[in-house]
Every structure is written in C-alpha cells, then in structure tokens.
Amino acid sequence: MKSKKNDTYHHGNLKESLLQTALEMIDREGLEAITLRELSTRLGTSRSAIYRHFSGKDALMKAVINSGFKKLDLAVSPAFNAAEKDFLERFHDMGMAYVTFAIHNPNLYRLLFGPAMSREREEMCESEKPDLHKLKNGDSSEEVVKNDEESGFHKLAALIIQGQEERIFKAGEPVLVATAIWALLHGLSSLVIDGHLSVSDNVEAVYETNYRILLEGLIKE
C-alpha cells in the first residue's frame, strides 16, 4: 500500500522547506540522517523536484550550513546590539549567548564547527560570505573587518575594535584577539556538548570563571 505523502509545503517554497526539514533532522537525529531520499519522502516530493533547486547533496548541505550560520548569528546578535547596555555587559552577554546556542543546538553546532563537511563549509563560506572567509583566514584590512554583513565573527572583531578605541581593552590585532576569544568559547562549548565536562547544571558558573580570566588579559590598566 502506498504511503500518503505529507503536505508539508506549498507550491513554490520547496527550497525553503528542504532547508528547514534538513535543519530539523540534524537537530533531532544527527547529520547522518540526511539523505535526498529521506528528504523527498518526508516532504512528499520527488528527488527530481529536489534537483531543480540543488544539484546534489553537497549543494544542499552548503545551503543548510549557510542557514545554520544565520541561525547562530540571530542568536548572538541581540547581545551585540543591546544599545541599552554598557560595553562590558554586551561583551559578557555575547559569550554566554554563543555557549547557550551550542548547548541548545549540539548537532548543528558540530556541523558548523566540527570536522564533518569541512570542505563544503569552507567552499560555502568562500562563495557566499567572501569577507568572512577572508577574515577567518587572516585578512584584517579595514574594509574586511568593518564589513556590515550579519556575521557574528565580524561583530566580535568590531566589538574588540570598539573596546580598544574606547581604551577599555589593550591594544592588539583585533582579528587575532577575536580568534582567541572564539577559541575559548568554542572550547567550552565543545567540552560541554561532547560530554567532556560534567557541568550541564553549572555552565554559567564555568562561563563566569572563563570570562573573568579573559578580562584579566584584555582590560587596559
């Protein structure tokens, strides 16, 4: 007996439905669950219809990764943009928002920053986010650093520059400083979501300790 197809999308938005369904599958079942066959089954469409939007699984996953980065940027942007808070409050909240995103989205976080699909991730970044790709690969020229695209790493570099200009932070190459901060946040996030730290009920306390140690190295005396 033929299974009934799910009416999960309307004509004309299959591409967006594919991306959202893939993100949901990653969240609930992990990256390994993603196949074009399974996506077509869940959306009640054909594989040929998928190929009208994506040339293959690699192209689909690049778009999924791009959507994942947008989701991360949306999660941390409120901390960067909270004009009612002072500089150090925003800096503090940015880090906590990043770690919280990783804890709430462990499978997506691993896709965005783990070893799986690293080639697809870099190719996507180079083609879709060229200035971010340059920034991550050491280009600290002003036109790249101060690009206004909605990238969390750009916002972090810009926040470092602001802190230096306001003489809150010590002088230093802002991209290198931003990379060091990212490494600290990524390390804490990865240790928690991969079970290497038994601090699931005490993440905020661990973050506060890391934050205080970080400030000791950044604050201008």
N, C-alpha and C positions, 0 to 999 in steps of 0.2 A: 504494500500500500504506500502510495506516495505521500511523503510528509508535507504538511501545509507550510507554505512559505510565509515568513514573518513580514508583515507590512511595517517595517521599521523606518522607512524613509519615503519621502515624497519625490516624485519625478523632478530631476534637476539638481538634487543635492546629494547624490550618491557619494561623491568625493568626500564631502564633509562627514557623512555617515560612516564611511570606511575608516577615516581617521579617528573618529570618536569611538567606534567599536573596537578598533585596534588598541587604543589607549585603555579602554575598559578591560579588555582581555589581558593586557600586560599587567594592569593593576591587580586583577583577581587571580590570574593563572600563570603569569610569567611570560617572558618573551618567547619561550619555546612553543606556546600555544598558537602563535601567529602563523597561519598559512593562508594562501589565497583561497584554497578550497573551503577552509573553515569560515573565512570571512564571507564568502559568497553564500554559504549555507545559512549563516546567522542573519544575513541581510536579505535573504530570499531573492538573490540575483544570480547572474551567471558570471563565470570567470571572464568571458569575453567583454562583459559590461565593465568589469574592473580594469581590463586592459585599455579601455577607452580613456581612462583617467591616469593610469600608471603603467609604465612599460613593463614592469615586473615587480617582484617583491622588494628588490633593492630600492627602487624608486619610491615605492610605498613607504618603506621604513625610513627613508630620508625625510619624507614629509611628516611621518609620525614623530621622528626625533625633533624636527623643527617645531611641531606643535607642542612637544614636551618642554622645550626650552621656553616657549611663550608662556606655558603654564607656570613654570618656575619664575619667570620674570614678573608675572602678575602677582605671584605670591609674595615676592620680596619688595615690589615697587612701593606699596603703601608705607613701608618703613623709610625708604629713601625720600619719599615725597611728603612726609608729615611735617608741613611747614610750622605747625604749632609747637613742635618740639625743638629743643636746642640740639646743637650738632652732635654731642656725645650720646644723647638719647637716641637719635636716629642711627648712629653708628652701632650702638648696642642692639637696637631692635632689628637692624638689618641682619646681623649674625644669627640671632635667635630665630628669625623668620626662615632663614636658609636651612638651619638644622631641623626645624619643625617640618618644613616641606619634605626633606629627605626621610624623616621618620614616618610621615603620613603617606608617602609615595615611594616605598623602598624599591619596588621593581622598576618603576620609571626612573628613579634616581640612578640605579645601576645602569640602565640603558643610556642615560645622558652622560655618565662619567666613568662607567666601567669598561672592561676590555671588550665586551661583546659589541660587534658592529662599529668598532672604532674607525675603520676605513670609511664606512658610509657616513658616520658622524662628521669626520673631517671634510669629506667631499661636500656634504650638505652645507657645512659652515663656510667653506671657501666660496661656494656658489651663491648661497642665499644670504650670508652675513659676512661679506668680504672684510669689512673693517674690524669686526670681532675676530675673524681669523688672523688678521694682521696683528691685532693687539695681543692675542694669545701666543703669537709666535715672535713677540719681542719688539714690534714696531710701536714706539712710544711717541711718534711725531704728534704735534698738537692737533692736526686735523683728524687723526685717527682717535686719539684719546678723548677728544671733546665732541665726537660724533654723537648726535642726539637720538640714535636708534635705541629702541627699548631693550637694551641688553643689561642684565644685572652686573656683568663684569665691567661694562662701560660706566655704569652708575657708581660702582665701587671705586674705580680709578678716579672718577670725578670727585667723589667724596673725599678721597685721600688728598687730592689737589686742593680742595676747599679747606681741609684741615691744615694743610701746610701754609696756604695763603693767609689764613686767619691766625697763624702762629700757635695753633693748638698742637699740631704734630710736628715732629722733627722733619728737617729736610731729607729728601731721599727720592730716588727714581720711583715715581708713583706706580708704574706698572709692576715693578718688582715688589713694591710694598703690597699692592693689591694681590699679587700672586701669592705672597707669603700668607696673607690673611685668608685667602681662598684655600690654601693648603691646610691651614689649621682647621677651618670649618669643615672642609671635605674629610679630613682625617677623623674628626669627632663624629661626623655623620656616618661615615663608613663603619667605624668601630661599633656604633650603636646598632645600625640596621643589619650588620652581618653577625651580630651576637658575640662580639669580642669584648664588649663592656656590659656588665650586668647593672646598667644604670637606667633601665627603662622607666623607673619610677622617680629618678633623680637627675634627669637630663639637665634641667635648668640649673641645678647647683653645680654640675660639672661645667656647663657653659659659662656660668658666672666666674668660676675659677680661671678658666681659659681666658675669659675676657679681661680680667684684672691683670693677668700675666702679659697679655697682649698690649694693654695700655701702658704698662711699665716700659715697654720698648718703643712706644710711639709718641708718648706725651713729651712735649718740649718743656724743659725745666726753665 
